[in-house]
């Protein structure tokens, strides 16, 4: 089964939500509907992203799963962009 990643840009945690609660909340949102392989926080170009890697049978299902991650993110944080990628060999390709 293919691996996918959803990267959610976090601009701030919501009032009353500690910053260290954001990653587990988003990972749990994805885990409710898919097998989570890994989760991490990355900072690139001054932007913090929560990245959750998961498996899905196809791109359409992966997009739906990523939507659950974004929904979970909105409950605990103010978010910017959401990006979904699929692993192809050693590369991660954006879903179109």
Secondary structure as UniProt FT lines:
FT   STRAND          2..13
FT   TURN            15..16
FT   HELIX           19..21
FT   HELIX           22..31
FT   TURN            32..33
FT   STRAND          36..44
FT   TURN            45..46
FT   STRAND          47..56
FT   HELIX           59..76
FT   STRAND          77..88
FT   TURN            89..90
FT   STRAND          91..94
//
